């Protein structure tokens, strides 16, 4: 799809924020919004007068005590701590939404200052794969308040965006073939680890690439967690030198400075040429000795966290096998080691700043000997993967692993009052990893209950985009606004959304109703298509088609 408007991508990250653009007929390019760098630190502070400062200015004014990782407030559902401007008598408190809004406004101003074409542009944002519908809606609302016109459908999972950038970069920038087979995207950033298992195939219609996401998972433990772990080591080092942090004049500030020192050491030791590095504490603590740290200590601090990350990789690979509908014995799958699942993977793409720690690549090369493990060679650094993927042209060729919309049950009571039950919330994972460990045979999202009705009641299953807009279904080639069902006061209603794309509904009629969805569509503002369903008969077979007889007949029976 060629765009006649500029595309602007904003990767608002936990540690850094990047901007990209693609002009009509052009190629993706990074918009340099930093002071001497392509990126801007996602850091906020306040001047003595209470004016908010962002990026490098915030770091210069407040150093290690500046507010960092504000994006985690959305991920974790929390509010930021108050921060005190330099020389001020009292702390300032802002809501997370207001701080993020002001930061995004500042990012937009910086992009315009370097002549990014933001007028009448189409914007896209990125988010962690673990974000559900309310989190995505919250970011879209904040962005619109900041002057960035986006809908929830314009927010892309971070590992998916990285995969899109890599596929396009291989083909257009490096002149190589698009990746065949299965790719594992391992995006290790400052606040979250995001994993996606994707396949790229050529469309049978026009030969354009289509990307199918078999799994997208994440966890809110990444670079910030490692920084704090290294800082604990540094505090012990100071104690061994006779400096007890709790006995200093400002323990909280010193601990913040130790986290900043840990962050610098982590970056320095990601350069494989050095096995040891030293940094000052900074922040006016000139009487403290240099803090040294070795690669061996970094790897020892990081290994438990990386081991946990590899377990999430194993979960994603299990999900990919189940999504392919070649479900092995669930008992065996739950016990299957990552080395066996690795045989499914042809490529491992490492993205995000944390993936540059050498131990990450070593771990994947050891466990995925048959796969090509690499960073995106078409980019200057792995941090640019996500923001570049936001402005690729084939975003509309993306198939998601789970619905990006709500599925609801609606009916009216005898007084005409409307009722609604949320059967499935948008972007909700269809299963949890502990369900695999419990050997559950049908991994699915379930809703079971007895709706409040007095007698047999005609009801409907409706799909709603996260912004509330209704969506149509397409059953047997016919577009319908909803799926009709029947409710009864003495009959439980059940709804299951299985990992293999099957929807199973048991209402008040004798037989369950089963549909299959081959691909969950990407929802873009103003471009929503119908959700295509294939009705299934007994044994998972496709029955002979029957036409609709009236609005409330069951076309699948």
GUDO-939997 format. One record per residue (C-alpha): residue in three letters; x negated, y negated, z negated. Coordinates in nm, 2 decimals. Example, Ala and Ser with C-alpha at 12.3 -4.5 7.8 and 13.67 -1.06 7.14 Angstrom:
<sezas>
> residu  x  y  z
> ALA  -1.23  0.45  -0.78
> SER  -1.37  0.11  -0.71
</sezas>
This chain:
<sezas>
> residu  x  y  z
> UNK  0.00  0.00  0.00
> UNK  -0.16  -0.33  0.11
> UNK  -0.08  -0.63  -0.11
> UNK  -0.01  -0.97  0.03
> UNK  -0.08  -1.13  -0.31
> UNK  -0.40  -1.12  -0.52
> UNK  -0.42  -0.84  -0.78
> UNK  -0.56  -0.93  -1.12
> UNK  -0.66  -0.66  -1.37
> UNK  -0.72  -0.74  -1.74
> UNK  -0.88  -0.48  -1.96
> UNK  -0.81  -0.61  -2.31
> UNK  -1.04  -0.38  -2.50
> UNK  -1.11  -0.33  -2.87
> UNK  -1.46  -0.46  -2.84
> UNK  -1.47  -0.65  -2.51
> UNK  -1.23  -0.79  -2.25
> UNK  -1.29  -0.78  -1.87
> UNK  -1.11  -0.92  -1.57
> UNK  -1.11  -0.79  -1.21
> UNK  -0.94  -0.91  -0.89
> UNK  -0.86  -0.79  -0.55
> UNK  -0.77  -1.04  -0.29
> UNK  -0.55  -0.95  0.01
> UNK  -0.76  -0.74  0.24
> UNK  -1.05  -0.74  0.01
> UNK  -1.22  -0.50  -0.23
> UNK  -1.22  -0.49  -0.62
> UNK  -1.45  -0.74  -0.78
> UNK  -1.54  -0.82  -1.14
> UNK  -1.45  -1.17  -1.25
> UNK  -1.74  -1.29  -1.48
> UNK  -1.56  -1.44  -1.78
> UNK  -1.85  -1.40  -2.02
> UNK  -2.13  -1.64  -2.11
> UNK  -2.40  -1.47  -1.91
> UNK  -2.22  -1.14  -1.89
> UNK  -1.92  -1.00  -1.70
> UNK  -1.72  -0.94  -2.02
> UNK  -1.61  -1.15  -2.31
> UNK  -1.62  -1.01  -2.67
> UNK  -1.27  -0.95  -2.80
> UNK  -1.36  -1.15  -3.11
> UNK  -1.17  -1.42  -3.29
> UNK  -1.27  -1.68  -3.56
> UNK  -1.17  -2.02  -3.68
> UNK  -1.36  -2.35  -3.70
> UNK  -1.37  -2.55  -4.02
> UNK  -1.06  -2.74  -3.90
> UNK  -0.87  -2.42  -3.84
> UNK  -0.90  -2.42  -3.46
> UNK  -0.92  -2.07  -3.32
> UNK  -1.23  -1.97  -3.14
> UNK  -1.28  -1.67  -2.91
> UNK  -1.55  -1.46  -2.76
> UNK  -1.91  -1.58  -2.79
> UNK  -1.80  -1.90  -2.97
> UNK  -1.63  -1.70  -3.24
> UNK  -1.94  -1.48  -3.29
> UNK  -2.16  -1.79  -3.30
> UNK  -1.94  -1.96  -3.56
> UNK  -1.86  -1.66  -3.79
> UNK  -2.11  -1.39  -3.69
> UNK  -2.03  -1.05  -3.84
> UNK  -1.74  -1.20  -4.04
> UNK  -1.54  -1.28  -3.73
> UNK  -1.22  -1.09  -3.67
> UNK  -1.29  -0.79  -3.44
> UNK  -1.08  -0.51  -3.30
> UNK  -0.75  -0.70  -3.31
> UNK  -0.62  -0.46  -3.05
> UNK  -0.62  -0.19  -3.31
> UNK  -0.34  -0.37  -3.48
> UNK  -0.11  -0.25  -3.20
> UNK  -0.26  0.10  -3.19
> UNK  -0.23  0.15  -3.57
> UNK  0.08  -0.07  -3.63
> UNK  -0.09  -0.30  -3.88
> UNK  -0.16  -0.67  -3.93
> UNK  -0.51  -0.83  -3.94
> UNK  -0.67  -0.94  -4.26
> UNK  -0.69  -1.31  -4.33
> UNK  -1.02  -1.47  -4.23
> UNK  -1.19  -1.78  -4.38
> UNK  -1.33  -2.05  -4.15
> UNK  -1.68  -2.17  -4.23
> UNK  -1.67  -2.43  -4.51
> UNK  -1.30  -2.39  -4.56
> UNK  -1.15  -2.36  -4.91
> UNK  -0.89  -2.10  -4.82
> UNK  -0.83  -1.82  -4.57
> UNK  -0.61  -1.84  -4.27
> UNK  -0.36  -1.57  -4.18
> UNK  -0.21  -1.51  -3.84
> UNK  0.00  -1.23  -3.70
> UNK  -0.16  -0.98  -3.47
> UNK  0.08  -1.08  -3.19
> UNK  -0.01  -1.45  -3.21
> UNK  -0.38  -1.38  -3.22
> UNK  -0.36  -1.15  -2.92
> UNK  -0.15  -1.40  -2.73
> UNK  -0.40  -1.68  -2.79
> UNK  -0.69  -1.45  -2.69
> UNK  -0.52  -1.36  -2.37
> UNK  -0.45  -1.73  -2.29
> UNK  -0.82  -1.79  -2.34
> UNK  -0.91  -1.51  -2.11
> UNK  -0.67  -1.65  -1.84
> UNK  -0.84  -1.99  -1.88
> UNK  -1.18  -1.84  -1.84
> UNK  -1.07  -1.65  -1.53
> UNK  -0.93  -1.97  -1.37
> UNK  -1.25  -2.16  -1.46
> UNK  -1.45  -1.92  -1.24
> UNK  -1.20  -1.96  -0.96
> UNK  -1.01  -1.63  -1.00
> UNK  -0.69  -1.66  -0.79
> UNK  -0.43  -1.62  -1.07
> UNK  -0.16  -1.82  -0.90
> UNK  0.12  -1.60  -0.77
> UNK  -0.09  -1.30  -0.85
> UNK  0.02  -0.95  -0.94
> UNK  -0.12  -0.86  -1.28
> UNK  -0.19  -0.53  -1.44
> UNK  -0.31  -0.44  -1.79
> UNK  -0.46  -0.13  -1.94
> UNK  -0.37  0.05  -2.26
> UNK  -0.48  0.36  -2.45
> UNK  -0.32  0.69  -2.34
> UNK  -0.18  0.74  -2.69
> UNK  0.04  0.43  -2.67
> UNK  0.41  0.49  -2.67
> UNK  0.69  0.29  -2.52
> UNK  0.72  0.03  -2.81
> UNK  0.35  -0.04  -2.81
> UNK  0.34  -0.09  -2.43
> UNK  0.65  -0.31  -2.45
> UNK  0.49  -0.51  -2.73
> UNK  0.17  -0.58  -2.52
> UNK  0.39  -0.67  -2.22
> UNK  0.59  -0.92  -2.43
> UNK  0.27  -1.07  -2.58
> UNK  0.11  -1.10  -2.23
> UNK  0.42  -1.28  -2.09
> UNK  0.41  -1.52  -2.38
> UNK  0.04  -1.59  -2.28
> UNK  0.14  -1.67  -1.92
> UNK  0.06  -1.33  -1.77
> UNK  0.37  -1.20  -1.59
> UNK  0.37  -0.82  -1.65
> UNK  0.63  -0.55  -1.71
> UNK  0.57  -0.23  -1.89
> UNK  0.53  -0.06  -1.55
> UNK  0.23  -0.28  -1.49
> UNK  0.04  -0.13  -1.79
> UNK  -0.18  0.17  -1.69
> UNK  -0.33  0.43  -1.91
> UNK  -0.70  0.35  -1.95
> UNK  -0.85  0.69  -1.85
> UNK  -0.61  0.70  -1.55
> UNK  -0.74  0.36  -1.43
> UNK  -1.10  0.48  -1.47
> UNK  -1.01  0.79  -1.26
> UNK  -0.86  0.57  -0.99
> UNK  -1.16  0.34  -0.98
> UNK  -1.40  0.64  -0.95
> UNK  -1.20  0.80  -0.67
> UNK  -1.19  0.48  -0.47
> UNK  -1.55  0.40  -0.54
> UNK  -1.68  0.73  -0.41
> UNK  -1.49  0.69  -0.09
> UNK  -1.51  0.32  -0.01
> UNK  -1.83  0.21  -0.18
> UNK  -2.06  0.51  -0.17
> UNK  -1.92  0.66  0.16
> UNK  -1.87  1.01  0.00
> UNK  -1.57  1.24  0.01
> UNK  -1.30  1.19  -0.26
> UNK  -1.34  1.43  -0.55
> UNK  -1.19  1.77  -0.48
> UNK  -1.04  1.99  -0.76
> UNK  -1.00  1.88  -1.11
> UNK  -1.16  1.58  -1.29
> UNK  -1.19  1.53  -1.66
> UNK  -1.20  1.16  -1.75
> UNK  -1.36  1.10  -2.09
> UNK  -1.32  0.73  -2.18
> UNK  -1.49  0.65  -2.51
> UNK  -1.44  0.29  -2.60
> UNK  -1.46  0.07  -2.91
> UNK  -1.13  0.16  -3.07
> UNK  -0.99  0.47  -2.90
> UNK  -1.10  0.79  -2.72
> UNK  -0.89  0.85  -2.41
> UNK  -0.89  1.17  -2.21
> UNK  -0.72  1.25  -1.88
> UNK  -0.72  1.56  -1.66
> UNK  -0.64  1.45  -1.30
> UNK  -0.63  1.60  -0.95
> UNK  -0.67  1.40  -0.63
> UNK  -0.51  1.54  -0.32
> UNK  -0.43  1.40  0.03
> UNK  -0.07  1.32  0.10
> UNK  0.09  1.55  0.35
> UNK  0.27  1.25  0.50
> UNK  -0.01  1.01  0.58
> UNK  -0.33  1.15  0.44
> UNK  -0.35  0.88  0.17
> UNK  -0.48  1.00  -0.18
> UNK  -0.24  1.10  -0.44
> UNK  -0.35  1.13  -0.80
> UNK  -0.17  1.37  -1.03
> UNK  -0.23  1.34  -1.41
> UNK  -0.21  1.68  -1.56
> UNK  -0.28  1.56  -1.91
> UNK  -0.35  1.22  -2.09
> UNK  -0.43  1.22  -2.45
> UNK  -0.61  1.00  -2.70
> UNK  -0.71  0.94  -3.06
> UNK  -0.77  0.61  -3.25
> UNK  -1.13  0.70  -3.35
> UNK  -1.42  0.58  -3.13
> UNK  -1.70  0.32  -3.14
> UNK  -1.58  0.13  -3.45
> UNK  -1.58  0.46  -3.65
> UNK  -1.94  0.53  -3.56
> UNK  -2.05  0.17  -3.64
> UNK  -1.90  0.21  -3.99
> UNK  -2.08  0.55  -4.03
> UNK  -2.42  0.40  -3.93
> UNK  -2.36  0.10  -4.16
> UNK  -2.31  0.34  -4.46
> UNK  -2.66  0.49  -4.38
> UNK  -2.80  0.14  -4.37
> UNK  -2.65  0.05  -4.70
> UNK  -2.81  0.36  -4.85
> UNK  -3.14  0.25  -4.70
> UNK  -3.11  -0.09  -4.87
> UNK  -3.04  0.08  -5.20
> UNK  -3.35  0.29  -5.16
> UNK  -3.54  -0.04  -5.12
> UNK  -3.39  -0.18  -5.44
> UNK  -3.11  -0.39  -5.28
> UNK  -2.77  -0.29  -5.42
> UNK  -2.50  -0.45  -5.20
> UNK  -2.25  -0.47  -5.48
> UNK  -2.49  -0.68  -5.69
> UNK  -2.54  -0.94  -5.42
> UNK  -2.35  -1.27  -5.41
> UNK  -2.11  -1.17  -5.13
> UNK  -2.08  -0.79  -5.08
> UNK  -1.80  -0.81  -4.83
> UNK  -2.00  -1.04  -4.60
> UNK  -2.32  -0.83  -4.63
> UNK  -2.13  -0.52  -4.54
> UNK  -1.99  -0.69  -4.24
> UNK  -2.34  -0.78  -4.14
> UNK  -2.45  -0.42  -4.18
> UNK  -2.17  -0.31  -3.94
> UNK  -2.30  -0.57  -3.69
> UNK  -2.65  -0.44  -3.73
> UNK  -2.52  -0.08  -3.69
> UNK  -2.35  -0.19  -3.36
> UNK  -2.68  -0.33  -3.23
> UNK  -2.87  -0.02  -3.33
> UNK  -2.62  0.20  -3.15
> UNK  -2.65  0.01  -2.83
> UNK  -3.04  -0.01  -2.85
> UNK  -3.07  0.37  -2.91
> UNK  -2.84  0.44  -2.62
> UNK  -3.15  0.36  -2.41
> UNK  -3.32  0.69  -2.38
> UNK  -3.66  0.53  -2.36
> UNK  -3.66  0.46  -2.74
> UNK  -3.64  0.70  -3.03
> UNK  -3.64  0.44  -3.30
> UNK  -3.53  0.08  -3.32
> UNK  -3.53  -0.20  -3.59
> UNK  -3.30  -0.50  -3.63
> UNK  -3.27  -0.78  -3.89
> UNK  -2.96  -0.80  -4.11
> UNK  -2.90  -1.16  -4.00
> UNK  -2.65  -1.40  -4.14
> UNK  -2.90  -1.59  -4.35
> UNK  -3.03  -1.28  -4.53
> UNK  -3.38  -1.35  -4.41
> UNK  -3.53  -1.20  -4.73
> UNK  -3.41  -0.85  -4.65
> UNK  -3.64  -0.61  -4.47
> UNK  -3.58  -0.50  -4.11
> UNK  -3.34  -0.21  -4.08
> UNK  -3.48  0.08  -3.88
> UNK  -3.28  0.37  -3.74
> UNK  -3.38  0.67  -3.53
> UNK  -3.21  0.86  -3.25
> UNK  -3.21  1.17  -3.47
> UNK  -3.02  0.99  -3.74
> UNK  -2.78  0.84  -3.48
> UNK  -2.70  1.19  -3.35
> UNK  -2.66  1.33  -3.69
> UNK  -2.41  1.05  -3.78
> UNK  -2.23  1.09  -3.45
> UNK  -2.21  1.47  -3.42
> UNK  -1.90  1.53  -3.65
> UNK  -1.71  1.26  -3.45
> UNK  -1.82  1.40  -3.12
> UNK  -1.72  1.75  -3.23
> UNK  -1.37  1.62  -3.31
> UNK  -1.36  1.45  -2.97
> UNK  -1.45  1.78  -2.79
> UNK  -1.15  1.94  -2.97
> UNK  -0.93  1.68  -2.81
> UNK  -1.09  1.76  -2.47
> UNK  -1.00  2.13  -2.53
> UNK  -0.64  2.03  -2.61
> UNK  -0.62  1.83  -2.29
> UNK  -0.75  2.12  -2.08
> UNK  -0.49  2.35  -2.24
> UNK  -0.22  2.11  -2.16
> UNK  -0.34  2.09  -1.80
> UNK  -0.32  2.47  -1.77
> UNK  0.04  2.46  -1.90
> UNK  0.13  2.17  -1.67
> UNK  0.02  2.38  -1.37
> UNK  0.29  2.63  -1.47
> UNK  0.02  2.91  -1.46
> UNK  0.08  2.95  -1.83
> UNK  -0.15  3.22  -1.98
> UNK  -0.06  3.41  -2.29
> UNK  -0.01  3.14  -2.55
> UNK  -0.19  3.35  -2.82
> UNK  -0.50  3.37  -2.60
> UNK  -0.48  3.00  -2.50
> UNK  -0.48  2.88  -2.86
> UNK  -0.80  3.07  -2.92
> UNK  -0.97  2.99  -2.59
> UNK  -1.31  2.81  -2.63
> UNK  -1.38  2.50  -2.44
> UNK  -1.65  2.68  -2.25
> UNK  -1.39  2.91  -2.09
> UNK  -1.15  2.62  -2.02
> UNK  -1.44  2.43  -1.86
> UNK  -1.42  2.66  -1.56
> UNK  -1.11  2.46  -1.46
> UNK  -1.31  2.14  -1.42
> UNK  -1.51  2.03  -1.11
> UNK  -1.60  1.68  -1.22
> UNK  -1.65  1.50  -1.56
> UNK  -1.63  1.12  -1.54
> UNK  -1.78  0.94  -1.84
> UNK  -1.64  0.59  -1.90
> UNK  -1.65  0.33  -2.18
> UNK  -1.94  0.20  -2.38
> UNK  -1.96  0.49  -2.63
> UNK  -2.01  0.74  -2.35
> UNK  -2.35  0.59  -2.30
> UNK  -2.48  0.75  -2.62
> UNK  -2.71  1.02  -2.47
> UNK  -2.56  1.29  -2.69
> UNK  -2.23  1.26  -2.51
> UNK  -2.37  1.35  -2.17
> UNK  -2.58  1.62  -2.32
> UNK  -2.27  1.78  -2.49
> UNK  -2.07  1.78  -2.16
> UNK  -2.36  1.91  -1.95
> UNK  -2.40  2.20  -2.19
> UNK  -2.03  2.29  -2.21
> UNK  -1.94  2.22  -1.84
> UNK  -2.23  2.38  -1.65
> UNK  -2.03  2.42  -1.34
> UNK  -1.91  2.06  -1.32
> UNK  -2.07  1.74  -1.20
> UNK  -2.11  1.51  -1.51
> UNK  -2.16  1.15  -1.42
> UNK  -2.07  0.78  -1.47
> UNK  -1.90  0.59  -1.19
> UNK  -2.20  0.53  -0.97
> UNK  -2.02  0.26  -0.77
> UNK  -2.01  0.03  -1.08
> UNK  -2.28  -0.16  -1.27
> UNK  -2.18  -0.02  -1.60
> UNK  -1.93  0.24  -1.74
> UNK  -1.74  -0.05  -1.92
> UNK  -1.62  -0.17  -1.58
> UNK  -1.44  0.16  -1.49
> UNK  -1.10  0.07  -1.64
> UNK  -1.07  -0.29  -1.52
> UNK  -1.18  -0.19  -1.16
> UNK  -0.91  0.09  -1.15
> UNK  -0.64  -0.17  -1.23
> UNK  -0.68  -0.33  -0.89
> UNK  -0.70  -0.02  -0.66
> UNK  -0.45  0.00  -0.38
> UNK  -0.32  0.35  -0.43
> UNK  -0.17  0.30  -0.78
> UNK  0.17  0.38  -0.63
> UNK  0.04  0.73  -0.55
> UNK  0.02  0.82  -0.91
> UNK  0.21  1.10  -1.08
> UNK  0.23  1.09  -1.45
> UNK  0.22  1.38  -1.70
> UNK  0.53  1.27  -1.90
> UNK  0.82  1.04  -1.84
> UNK  0.76  0.66  -1.87
> UNK  1.12  0.60  -1.96
> UNK  1.38  0.68  -2.22
> UNK  1.63  0.96  -2.18
> UNK  1.95  0.89  -2.38
> UNK  2.29  1.06  -2.45
> UNK  2.58  0.82  -2.42
> UNK  2.96  0.86  -2.49
> UNK  3.26  0.67  -2.61
> UNK  3.47  0.77  -2.90
> UNK  3.85  0.78  -2.91
> UNK  3.86  0.40  -2.98
> UNK  3.64  0.33  -2.69
> UNK  3.34  0.24  -2.90
> UNK  3.01  0.33  -2.73
> UNK  2.76  0.57  -2.89
> UNK  2.40  0.65  -2.80
> UNK  2.14  0.90  -2.91
> UNK  1.78  0.88  -2.80
> UNK  1.69  1.22  -2.66
> UNK  1.34  1.13  -2.55
> UNK  1.14  0.81  -2.61
> UNK  0.92  0.68  -2.32
> UNK  0.56  0.80  -2.31
> UNK  0.61  1.03  -2.61
> UNK  0.37  1.33  -2.59
> UNK  0.57  1.64  -2.51
> UNK  0.39  1.85  -2.77
> UNK  0.14  1.83  -3.05
> UNK  -0.18  2.02  -3.07
> UNK  -0.06  2.21  -3.38
> UNK  0.22  2.36  -3.17
> UNK  -0.04  2.53  -2.97
> UNK  -0.22  2.65  -3.28
> UNK  0.12  2.79  -3.40
> UNK  0.14  2.99  -3.07
> UNK  0.47  2.83  -2.97
> UNK  0.57  2.98  -2.64
> UNK  0.77  2.69  -2.50
> UNK  0.58  2.37  -2.56
> UNK  0.83  2.09  -2.53
> UNK  0.99  1.79  -2.67
> UNK  1.32  1.89  -2.84
> UNK  1.63  1.71  -2.96
> UNK  1.91  1.91  -3.14
> UNK  2.22  1.78  -3.31
> UNK  2.59  1.77  -3.33
> UNK  2.72  1.43  -3.18
> UNK  3.00  1.26  -3.37
> UNK  3.30  1.35  -3.15
> UNK  3.66  1.45  -3.25
> UNK  3.73  1.68  -2.95
> UNK  3.59  1.77  -2.61
> UNK  3.43  1.45  -2.48
> UNK  3.28  1.37  -2.15
> UNK  2.93  1.22  -2.19
> UNK  2.62  1.15  -1.98
> UNK  2.25  1.17  -1.99
> UNK  2.10  0.84  -1.87
> UNK  1.74  0.73  -1.79
> UNK  1.64  0.38  -1.90
> UNK  1.32  0.21  -1.82
> UNK  1.13  0.07  -2.12
> UNK  1.26  -0.28  -2.03
> UNK  1.61  -0.14  -2.06
> UNK  1.69  -0.12  -1.69
> UNK  1.90  0.19  -1.59
> UNK  1.75  0.44  -1.35
> UNK  1.91  0.68  -1.11
> UNK  1.87  1.05  -1.07
> UNK  1.85  1.24  -0.74
> UNK  2.01  1.59  -0.76
> UNK  2.03  1.80  -0.44
> UNK  1.96  1.49  -0.24
> UNK  2.24  1.29  -0.39
> UNK  2.17  0.98  -0.60
> UNK  2.37  0.96  -0.92
> UNK  2.36  0.71  -1.21
> UNK  2.36  0.98  -1.48
> UNK  2.39  1.35  -1.55
> UNK  2.74  1.45  -1.68
> UNK  2.77  1.67  -1.99
> UNK  3.04  1.78  -2.23
> UNK  3.04  1.75  -2.61
> UNK  3.25  1.94  -2.86
> UNK  3.27  1.87  -3.24
> UNK  3.18  2.23  -3.33
> UNK  2.91  2.28  -3.07
> UNK  2.55  2.17  -3.12
> UNK  2.39  1.98  -2.83
> UNK  2.03  2.05  -2.74
> UNK  1.79  1.89  -2.50
> UNK  1.44  2.02  -2.42
> UNK  1.18  1.85  -2.20
> UNK  0.92  2.12  -2.13
> UNK  0.56  2.06  -2.04
> UNK  0.60  2.24  -1.70
> UNK  0.86  1.97  -1.59
> UNK  1.17  2.16  -1.68
> UNK  1.47  1.99  -1.85
> UNK  1.70  2.23  -2.03
> UNK  2.04  2.11  -2.16
> UNK  2.28  2.31  -2.37
> UNK  2.61  2.12  -2.41
> UNK  2.97  2.25  -2.48
> UNK  2.98  2.46  -2.16
> UNK  2.89  2.83  -2.17
> UNK  2.56  2.82  -1.98
> UNK  2.25  2.60  -2.03
> UNK  2.17  2.36  -1.75
> UNK  1.81  2.36  -1.62
> UNK  1.64  2.12  -1.39
> UNK  1.28  2.09  -1.28
> UNK  1.08  1.77  -1.21
> UNK  0.78  1.81  -0.99
> UNK  0.63  1.47  -1.06
> UNK  0.73  1.19  -1.30
> UNK  0.73  0.87  -1.11
> UNK  0.53  0.56  -1.19
> UNK  0.76  0.27  -1.27
> UNK  0.67  -0.07  -1.13
> UNK  0.88  -0.38  -1.18
> UNK  1.13  -0.40  -0.89
> UNK  1.01  -0.07  -0.73
> UNK  1.19  0.20  -0.93
> UNK  1.30  0.50  -0.74
> UNK  1.54  0.78  -0.84
> UNK  1.41  1.06  -1.06
> UNK  1.41  1.36  -0.83
> UNK  1.55  1.68  -0.99
> UNK  1.57  2.04  -0.87
> UNK  1.84  2.24  -1.04
> UNK  1.73  2.59  -1.16
> UNK  1.93  2.91  -1.20
> UNK  1.87  3.22  -1.41
> UNK  1.51  3.32  -1.43
> UNK  1.38  2.98  -1.32
> UNK  1.50  3.04  -0.96
> UNK  1.64  2.76  -0.74
> UNK  2.01  2.85  -0.68
> UNK  2.20  2.79  -0.36
> UNK  2.31  2.43  -0.34
> UNK  2.66  2.32  -0.43
> UNK  2.80  1.98  -0.37
> UNK  2.95  1.75  -0.64
> UNK  3.32  1.78  -0.68
> UNK  3.38  1.48  -0.91
> UNK  3.19  1.26  -1.15
> UNK  3.20  1.50  -1.44
> UNK  3.16  1.84  -1.27
> UNK  2.83  2.01  -1.33
> UNK  2.65  2.02  -0.99
> UNK  2.40  2.27  -1.12
> UNK  2.65  2.54  -1.21
</sezas>
